[in-house]
Amino acid sequence: MTVKEFEIFALLIMNPKRVFTYEMITELVWNEEYGSYSRKAVSNHVSNLRQKLKISPDVQDYIKSVYGVGYKFDLD
């Protein structure tokens, strides 16, 4: 797991069910303002993180996408 993946994961699991927008993740993890590349960077890191956390094909993803908004961690 990369440092950025870990920071995103820590942010999400420390705030379960809270939705973080792409902008919020960019500002909190990268410590910079949201730019045009930021959404893709966040999406790529979350995708990689999901792959690394996937222990079995039948286990659900705990990092949920909130369409058009961002991500949240949810055990339901």
DSSP file (Angstrom, degrees, kcal/mol; ACC not computed):
  #  RESIDUE AA STRUCTURE BP1 BP2  ACC     N-H-->O    O-->H-N    N-H-->O    O-->H-N    TCO  KAPPA ALPHA  PHI   PSI    X-CA   Y-CA   Z-CA
    1    1 A M              0   0    0      0, 0.0     2,-0.0     0, 0.0    48,-0.0   0.000 360.0 360.0 360.0 132.4    0.0    0.0    0.0
    2    2 A T     >  -     0   0    0     43,-0.1     4,-2.5     1,-0.1     5,-0.2  -0.302 360.0-106.7 -77.3 168.0    1.4    3.4   -0.9
    3    3 A V  H  > S+     0   0    0      2,-0.2     4,-2.5     1,-0.2     5,-0.2   0.928 120.9  48.0 -60.5 -46.4    1.5    6.3    1.5
    4    4 A K  H  > S+     0   0    0      2,-0.2     4,-2.4     1,-0.2    -1,-0.2   0.899 110.8  51.1 -64.7 -40.4   -1.4    8.1   -0.3
    5    5 A E  H  > S+     0   0    0      1,-0.2     4,-2.7     2,-0.2    -1,-0.2   0.927 111.5  48.5 -60.7 -44.1   -3.5    5.0   -0.3
    6    6 A F  H  X S+     0   0    0     -4,-2.5     4,-3.0     1,-0.2    -2,-0.2   0.912 110.6  50.5 -62.3 -42.7   -2.9    4.5    3.4
    7    7 A E  H  X S+     0   0    0     -4,-2.5     4,-2.2     2,-0.2    -1,-0.2   0.892 112.0  47.1 -64.4 -39.7   -3.8    8.1    4.1
    8    8 A I  H  X S+     0   0    0     -4,-2.4     4,-2.4     2,-0.2    -2,-0.2   0.939 113.8  48.4 -64.6 -46.0   -7.0    7.8    2.1
    9    9 A F  H  X S+     0   0    0     -4,-2.7     4,-2.9     1,-0.2     5,-0.3   0.923 111.9  48.8 -59.8 -46.4   -7.9    4.6    3.9
   10   10 A A  H  X S+     0   0    0     -4,-3.0     4,-1.9     1,-0.2    -1,-0.2   0.911 110.6  51.5 -61.1 -43.1   -7.1    6.1    7.3
   11   11 A L  H  < S+     0   0    0     -4,-2.2     4,-0.4    -5,-0.2    -1,-0.2   0.926 114.3  43.2 -58.6 -46.3   -9.3    9.1    6.5
   12   12 A L  H >< S+     0   0    0     -4,-2.4     3,-0.9     1,-0.2    61,-0.4   0.916 114.9  46.3 -70.6 -44.0  -12.2    6.9    5.5
   13   13 A I  H 3< S+     0   0    0     -4,-2.9    -1,-0.2     1,-0.3    -2,-0.2   0.784 108.3  56.5 -73.9 -23.9  -12.0    4.4    8.3
   14   14 A M  T 3< S+     0   0    0     -4,-1.9    -1,-0.3    -5,-0.3    -2,-0.2   0.604 115.8  39.0 -78.9  -9.2  -11.6    7.0   11.0
   15   15 A N  S X  S-     0   0    0     -3,-0.9     3,-1.8    -4,-0.4    58,-0.4  -0.488  86.7-164.9-135.0  63.1  -14.9    8.6    9.8
   16   16 A P  T 3  S+     0   0    0      0, 0.0    58,-0.2     0, 0.0     3,-0.1  -0.190  71.9   6.1 -58.5 141.7  -17.2    5.7    8.9
   17   17 A K  T 3  S+     0   0    0     56,-3.4     2,-0.4     1,-0.2    57,-0.1   0.321  96.1 125.5  70.0  -5.2  -20.3    6.5    6.8
   18   18 A R    <   -     0   0    0     -3,-1.8     2,-0.5    -6,-0.3    55,-0.4  -0.707  60.1-131.3 -83.5 131.7  -19.1   10.1    6.3
   19   19 A V        -     0   0    0     -2,-0.4     2,-0.5    53,-0.1    53,-0.2  -0.710  18.1-161.5 -86.2 127.8  -18.9   11.0    2.6
   20   20 A F  E     -A   71   0A   0     51,-3.2    51,-2.3    -2,-0.5    46,-0.2  -0.945  12.8-139.1-109.1 124.8  -15.7   12.7    1.5
   21   21 A T  E  >  -A   70   0A   0     -2,-0.5     4,-2.4    49,-0.2    49,-0.3  -0.299  27.0-107.7 -73.9 164.6  -15.8   14.6   -1.7
   22   22 A Y  H  > S+     0   0    0     47,-1.5     4,-2.4     1,-0.2     5,-0.2   0.891 122.6  53.5 -57.6 -39.4  -13.0   14.4   -4.2
   23   23 A E  H  > S+     0   0    0      2,-0.2     4,-2.3     1,-0.2    -1,-0.2   0.914 108.2  48.3 -63.3 -44.3  -12.2   18.0   -3.2
   24   24 A M  H  > S+     0   0    0      2,-0.2     4,-2.9     1,-0.2     5,-0.3   0.920 111.9  49.0 -63.8 -44.2  -12.0   17.1    0.5
   25   25 A I  H  X>S+     0   0    0     -4,-2.4     4,-2.8     1,-0.2     5,-0.7   0.918 111.3  50.3 -62.7 -43.1   -9.8   14.1   -0.1
   26   26 A T  I  X>S+     0   0    0     -4,-2.4     4,-1.4    -5,-0.2     6,-1.0   0.923 114.9  43.1 -60.3 -44.8   -7.4   16.2   -2.3
   27   27 A E  I  <5S+     0   0    0     -4,-2.3     4,-0.5     4,-0.2    -2,-0.2   0.897 120.1  41.0 -69.9 -40.2   -7.1   18.9    0.4
   28   28 A L  I  <5S+     0   0    0     -4,-2.9    -2,-0.2    -5,-0.2    -3,-0.2   0.850 126.5  30.3 -79.2 -34.9   -6.8   16.5    3.3
   29   29 A V  I  <5S+     0   0    0     -4,-2.8    -3,-0.2    -5,-0.3    -2,-0.2   0.877 132.8  29.0 -93.0 -43.6   -4.5   13.9    1.8
   30   30 A W  I  <<S-     0   0    0     -4,-1.4    -3,-0.2    -5,-0.7    -2,-0.1   0.595  93.5-136.2 -93.4 -11.9   -2.4   15.9   -0.7
   31   31 A N      < +     0   0    0     -5,-0.5     2,-0.3    -4,-0.5    -4,-0.2   0.884  68.3 103.0  56.7  41.4   -2.6   19.2    1.2
   32   32 A E  S    S-     0   0    0     -6,-1.0    -1,-0.2     3,-0.0    -2,-0.2  -0.961  78.5 -85.1-146.0 164.3   -3.4   21.2   -1.9
   33   33 A E        -     0   0    0     -2,-0.3     2,-0.2     1,-0.1     5,-0.1  -0.349  54.2 -93.2 -70.7 151.6   -6.3   22.7   -3.7
   34   34 A Y        +     0   0    0     -2,-0.1     2,-0.2     2,-0.0    -1,-0.1  -0.440  51.7 177.2 -65.6 130.6   -8.5   20.6   -5.9
   35   35 A G    >>  -     0   0    0     -2,-0.2     3,-0.9    -3,-0.1     4,-0.7  -0.734  46.4 -90.0-128.0 178.1   -7.4   20.7   -9.6
   36   36 A S  T 34 S+     0   0    0      1,-0.3     4,-0.4    -2,-0.2     3,-0.2   0.812 125.8  47.7 -63.0 -31.2   -8.5   19.1  -12.8
   37   37 A Y  T 3> S+     0   0    0      1,-0.2     4,-2.2     2,-0.1    -1,-0.3   0.685  93.9  80.9 -80.7 -17.4   -6.2   16.1  -12.3
   38   38 A S  H <> S+     0   0    0     -3,-0.9     4,-2.8     1,-0.2     5,-0.2   0.864  85.7  53.4 -61.8 -42.5   -7.2   15.6   -8.7
   39   39 A R  H  X S+     0   0    0     -4,-0.7     4,-2.5    -3,-0.2    -1,-0.2   0.920 112.2  45.5 -61.1 -43.9  -10.4   13.7   -9.3
   40   40 A K  H  > S+     0   0    0     -4,-0.4     4,-2.6     2,-0.2    -1,-0.2   0.895 112.3  51.6 -66.1 -40.4   -8.6   11.1  -11.5
   41   41 A A  H  X S+     0   0    0     -4,-2.2     4,-2.3     2,-0.2    -2,-0.2   0.927 111.7  46.2 -62.6 -45.5   -5.8   10.8   -9.0
   42   42 A V  H  X S+     0   0    0     -4,-2.8     4,-2.5     2,-0.2     5,-0.2   0.936 113.1  50.0 -62.6 -46.5   -8.2   10.2   -6.2
   43   43 A S  H  X S+     0   0    0     -4,-2.5     4,-2.4    -5,-0.2    -2,-0.2   0.904 111.2  49.0 -59.3 -43.2  -10.1    7.6   -8.3
   44   44 A N  H  X S+     0   0    0     -4,-2.6     4,-2.4     2,-0.2    -1,-0.2   0.913 111.9  47.9 -64.4 -43.3   -7.0    5.8   -9.2
   45   45 A H  H  X S+     0   0    0     -4,-2.3     4,-2.4     2,-0.2    -2,-0.2   0.907 113.0  48.1 -65.4 -41.3   -5.7    5.6   -5.6
   46   46 A V  H  X S+     0   0    0     -4,-2.5     4,-2.7     2,-0.2    -2,-0.2   0.907 110.8  51.7 -66.3 -40.9   -9.1    4.4   -4.4
   47   47 A S  H  X S+     0   0    0     -4,-2.4     4,-2.0    -5,-0.2    -2,-0.2   0.933 112.4  45.5 -60.3 -46.5   -9.2    1.8   -7.2
   48   48 A N  H  X S+     0   0    0     -4,-2.4     4,-2.0     1,-0.2    -2,-0.2   0.901 112.3  52.2 -62.5 -41.4   -5.8    0.5   -6.3
   49   49 A L  H  X S+     0   0    0     -4,-2.4     4,-1.8     1,-0.2    -2,-0.2   0.916 107.6  51.3 -62.3 -44.7   -6.7    0.5   -2.6
   50   50 A R  H  X S+     0   0    0     -4,-2.7     4,-1.1     1,-0.2    -1,-0.2   0.908 109.1  51.3 -59.4 -42.8   -9.8   -1.6   -3.2
   51   51 A Q  H  < S+     0   0    0     -4,-2.0     3,-0.3     1,-0.2    -1,-0.2   0.893 110.8  47.9 -62.4 -39.8   -7.8   -4.1   -5.2
   52   52 A K  H  < S+     0   0    0     -4,-2.0    -1,-0.2     1,-0.2    -2,-0.2   0.796 113.1  47.8 -72.8 -28.1   -5.3   -4.4   -2.3
   53   53 A L  H  < S+     0   0    0     -4,-1.8     2,-0.8    -5,-0.2    -1,-0.2   0.617  84.5 105.4 -86.2 -13.4   -8.0   -4.8    0.3
   54   54 A K     <  +     0   0    0     -4,-1.1     7,-0.1    -3,-0.3     6,-0.0  -0.564  37.7 168.5 -74.2 108.4  -10.0   -7.4   -1.7
   55   55 A I        +     0   0    0     -2,-0.8    -1,-0.2     1,-0.3     3,-0.0   0.674  68.7  10.2 -94.2 -19.5   -9.3  -10.7    0.1
   56   56 A S  S >  S-     0   0    0      3,-0.1     3,-1.6     4,-0.1    -1,-0.3  -0.978  70.3-121.4-158.0 144.9  -11.9  -12.7   -1.7
   57   57 A P  T 3  S+     0   0    0      0, 0.0    -1,-0.1     0, 0.0    -3,-0.0   0.782 112.3  53.6 -60.9 -26.8  -14.2  -12.1   -4.8
   58   58 A D  T 3  S+     0   0    0      2,-0.1     2,-0.4    -3,-0.0     0, 0.0   0.483  86.7  97.2 -89.7  -1.2  -17.3  -12.7   -2.7
   59   59 A V  S <  S-     0   0    0     -3,-1.6    -3,-0.1     1,-0.1     3,-0.1  -0.745  77.7-121.2 -88.0 132.0  -16.4  -10.1    0.0
   60   60 A Q        -     0   0    0     -2,-0.4     2,-0.4     1,-0.1    -4,-0.1  -0.249  25.0-103.7 -69.2 157.3  -18.0   -6.7   -0.6
   61   61 A D        -     0   0    0      1,-0.1    -1,-0.1    -7,-0.1    13,-0.0  -0.690  24.2-162.5 -78.5 130.8  -16.1   -3.5   -1.0
   62   62 A Y  S    S+     0   0    0     -2,-0.4    12,-2.7     1,-0.1     2,-0.9   0.650  75.5  78.8 -89.5 -16.6  -16.1   -1.4    2.1
   63   63 A I  E    S-B   73   0A   0     10,-0.2     2,-0.3   -17,-0.1    10,-0.2  -0.835  76.3-161.4 -92.4 108.2  -15.1    1.7    0.3
   64   64 A K  E     -B   72   0A   0      8,-2.9     8,-2.0    -2,-0.9     2,-0.4  -0.689  13.0-131.7 -95.9 140.2  -18.3    2.8   -1.3
   65   65 A S  E     -B   71   0A   0     -2,-0.3     2,-0.7     6,-0.2     6,-0.2  -0.734   8.6-153.7 -84.6 135.8  -18.6    5.2   -4.2
   66   66 A V  E >>  -B   70   0A   0      4,-2.9     3,-2.9    -2,-0.4     4,-1.8  -0.933  37.8-111.4-109.1 104.8  -21.1    8.0   -3.8
   67   67 A Y  T 34 S-     0   0    0     -2,-0.7     4,-0.0     1,-0.3    -2,-0.0  -0.022  90.4  -7.3 -48.7 123.1  -21.9    8.7   -7.4
   68   68 A G  T 34 S+     0   0    0      1,-0.1    -1,-0.3     2,-0.1   -47,-0.0   0.445 131.2  65.5  74.7   0.7  -20.7   12.1   -8.5
   69   69 A V  T <4 S-     0   0    0     -3,-2.9   -47,-1.5     1,-0.3     2,-0.3   0.763  97.8-100.1-117.8 -58.7  -19.6   13.1   -5.0
   70   70 A G  E  <  -AB  21  66A   0     -4,-1.8    -4,-2.9   -49,-0.3     2,-0.3  -0.861  46.1 -48.8 168.2-134.3  -16.8   11.0   -3.6
   71   71 A Y  E     -AB  20  65A   0    -51,-2.3   -51,-3.2    -2,-0.3     2,-0.3  -0.919  31.5-175.4-139.7 159.7  -16.3    8.0   -1.2
   72   72 A K  E     - B   0  64A   0     -8,-2.0    -8,-2.9    -2,-0.3     2,-0.5  -0.974  27.6-120.1-148.5 160.5  -17.2    6.7    2.2
   73   73 A F  E     + B   0  63A   0    -61,-0.4   -56,-3.4   -55,-0.4     2,-0.4  -0.913  40.1 165.4-102.4 126.8  -16.3    3.7    4.3
   74   74 A D        -     0   0    0    -12,-2.7    -2,-0.1    -2,-0.5   -61,-0.0  -0.976  32.1-163.0-148.6 127.5  -19.3    1.6    5.2
   75   75 A L              0   0    0     -2,-0.4   -15,-0.1     1,-0.2    -1,-0.1   0.529 360.0 360.0 -86.8  -7.4  -19.5   -1.9    6.6
   76   76 A D              0   0    0    -14,-0.1    -1,-0.2     0, 0.0   -14,-0.1   0.472 360.0 360.0 -82.7 360.0  -23.2   -2.4    5.6
